[in-house]
């Protein structure tokens, strides 16, 4: 009788262990499926309006011209907390210079001038996102650099490259298995470029805000 009781207990323990292993396997499979549903690799193209703040310092007031630009993205999302992207954006970035009243020193007699230039921003960002049906809100943050290239001009200095802090957020809306639309706003923080041989760099940070919209293709 005791032997049968021990066999029954062993059978119950075995069934419990098997049930636990099965539940664990099912849970792991469900977790893997959930991660797979979050995964996305895509390329995107967007257009934006550059909104760049003016800076002043060292006897100079520097005012960039706001202009339309475009951005290309290559993005991979593994899960809601793990994603990354490479971006390149370009927009015209003409810079107007004039003396800083009360702090211009020997530059007070300098004439205001404008230098034609283009702004190239390259960034590598971390992406946080969450899938809700056809919607995927996301936030990005990363580092890159801004290369400002002046046109050929007797007043222009050399090209300027500045380290850049990047952050922003937006929303994807899937239109099907592969295509979707993307709306976002980004801010790129870097020191104002030194483009003029007649005016000193302001030494101040400027923000290049990019409200944008575009399309993406999901592989």
C-alpha positions in Angstrom: 0.0 0.0 0.0 2.8 2.3 0.9 4.5 1.6 -2.4 1.4 2.5 -4.4 1.1 5.7 -2.4 4.7 6.6 -3.2 4.1 5.8 -6.9 1.0 8.0 -6.9 2.9 10.9 -5.3 5.7 10.5 -7.8 3.2 10.6 -10.7 1.6 13.8 -9.3 5.0 15.4 -9.0 6.0 14.3 -12.5 2.7 15.7 -13.9 3.2 19.0 -12.1 6.8 19.3 -13.4 5.6 18.5 -17.0 2.8 21.1 -16.7 5.2 23.7 -15.4 7.7 23.0 -18.2 4.9 23.2 -20.8 3.6 26.5 -19.4 7.2 27.9 -19.4 7.7 26.9 -23.0 4.3 28.4 -24.0 5.2 31.6 -22.1 8.6 31.8 -23.8 7.0 31.2 -27.2 4.4 33.9 -26.6 7.2 36.3 -25.5 9.2 35.5 -28.6 6.1 36.1 -30.8 5.4 39.4 -29.0 9.0 40.5 -29.7 8.7 39.4 -33.3 5.6 41.5 -33.7 7.5 44.6 -32.5 10.4 44.0 -34.9 10.7 46.3 -37.9 13.3 47.3 -40.5 12.5 50.2 -42.8 13.8 53.0 -44.9 12.1 56.4 -44.9 12.2 59.7 -46.7 10.8 62.9 -45.1 10.5 66.6 -45.8 10.8 69.2 -43.1 10.9 72.9 -42.3 14.2 73.8 -40.6 13.6 76.2 -37.7 17.0 77.4 -36.5 17.5 79.7 -33.5 19.7 82.8 -33.7 22.8 83.2 -31.5 24.9 86.0 -30.2 28.2 86.4 -28.6 31.8 87.5 -29.1 30.6 90.7 -30.8 28.5 88.8 -33.4 24.8 88.3 -34.0 24.2 85.3 -36.2 20.8 84.6 -37.7 20.2 81.5 -39.9 17.6 81.5 -42.6 14.9 78.9 -42.2 14.3 76.7 -45.2 12.8 73.4 -46.4 14.9 70.3 -46.3 14.8 66.5 -46.6 15.9 63.5 -44.5 16.7 59.9 -45.2 16.4 57.2 -42.5 17.4 53.6 -42.2 15.9 52.1 -39.0 15.8 48.8 -37.3 13.6 48.0 -34.3 14.2 44.8 -32.4 11.8 45.4 -29.5 10.1 48.3 -27.8 13.3 49.2 -25.9 15.9 48.2 -28.5 16.1 50.0 -31.8 18.5 52.1 -33.7 18.7 54.2 -36.9 21.1 56.1 -39.2 19.9 59.5 -40.6 21.1 62.0 -43.1 19.4 65.4 -43.6 20.1 68.5 -45.7 18.7 72.0 -45.9 19.9 75.4 -47.1 21.4 77.3 -44.2 22.2 80.8 -45.2 23.7 82.8 -42.3 23.3 86.5 -41.7 25.9 88.3 -39.6 25.9 91.8 -37.9 27.6 93.5 -35.0 26.3 92.7 -31.5 25.2 96.1 -30.1 27.1 97.0 -26.9 29.6 94.1 -27.3 31.1 94.5 -30.8 34.4 96.2 -30.1 36.4 96.8 -33.3 33.7 95.0 -35.3 31.1 97.7 -34.6 31.8 99.3 -38.1 31.4 96.0 -39.9 28.7 95.9 -42.5 26.0 93.2 -42.1 26.5 90.4 -44.5 24.8 87.1 -45.5 26.7 83.9 -46.5 25.0 81.3 -48.5 25.5 77.8 -47.1 24.1 74.3 -46.7 23.6 72.2 -43.6 24.3 68.5 -43.5 23.3 66.5 -40.4 24.3 62.9 -39.9 23.0 61.1 -36.8 23.1 57.7 -35.1 20.1 57.4 -32.8 18.6 55.0 -30.3 14.8 54.3 -30.9 12.2 53.6 -28.2 8.8 52.6 -29.6 5.6 50.6 -28.9 3.3 48.9 -31.4 -0.5 49.5 -31.0 -2.2 47.9 -34.1 -1.3 50.2 -37.0 0.1 52.9 -34.8 3.7 53.0 -33.4 4.7 56.0 -31.3 8.4 56.4 -30.9 11.1 58.6 -29.3 14.7 59.0 -30.5 17.9 60.2 -28.9 21.4 60.1 -30.2 24.6 61.8 -31.4 25.9 63.0 -34.7 27.5 66.0 -36.4 26.5 69.0 -38.4 28.6 70.0 -41.4 27.8 73.5 -42.6 29.3 74.2 -46.1 29.4 77.8 -47.3 29.3 78.7 -51.0 32.3 80.3 -52.7 32.5 83.8 -51.4 35.1 86.3 -50.5 33.4 86.7 -47.1 33.2 83.0 -46.2 35.4 80.9 -44.1 36.1 77.1 -44.4 33.5 74.4 -43.8 32.5 73.9 -40.2 31.8 70.6 -38.5 30.1 70.5 -35.1 29.2 67.6 -32.7 25.4 67.4 -32.4 23.0 66.2 -29.8 19.8 64.8 -31.3 16.4 64.0 -29.7 12.8 63.9 -30.8 9.7 61.8 -31.3 6.9 60.9 -33.6 4.3 58.4 -34.9 4.2 55.8 -37.6 0.9 54.8 -39.2 1.0 51.6 -41.2 -1.0 51.6 -44.4 -0.4 47.9 -45.2 2.2 45.2 -44.9 5.1 47.3 -46.2 4.1 51.0 -46.6 3.3 53.6 -44.0 3.5 57.3 -43.2 5.7 58.9 -40.5 5.3 62.2 -38.7 7.9 63.5 -36.3 9.7 66.4 -34.7 13.5 66.5 -34.1 15.8 68.9 -32.4 19.5 69.1 -33.2 21.7 71.0 -30.7 25.1 72.2 -31.9 27.3 75.2 -31.7 26.6 77.8 -34.3 28.9 77.4 -37.3 31.9 79.7 -37.9 31.4 80.8 -41.5 32.6 84.4 -41.7 36.1 85.7 -41.9 34.9 89.2 -40.7 32.8 88.0 -37.7 34.0 85.9 -34.8 31.9 82.7 -34.0 29.3 83.4 -31.4 30.4 80.3 -29.4 26.7 79.7 -28.5 24.6 76.6 -29.0 21.8 76.7 -31.6 18.8 74.4 -32.0 17.8 73.2 -35.4 14.1 72.0 -35.0 12.8 69.8 -37.8 9.0 69.2 -37.9 8.6 66.7 -40.7 6.4 64.2 -42.5 7.2 61.4 -44.9 6.7 57.8 -45.9 8.5 54.6 -45.0 8.9 51.2 -46.6 9.1 48.2 -44.2 11.0 45.1 -45.3 
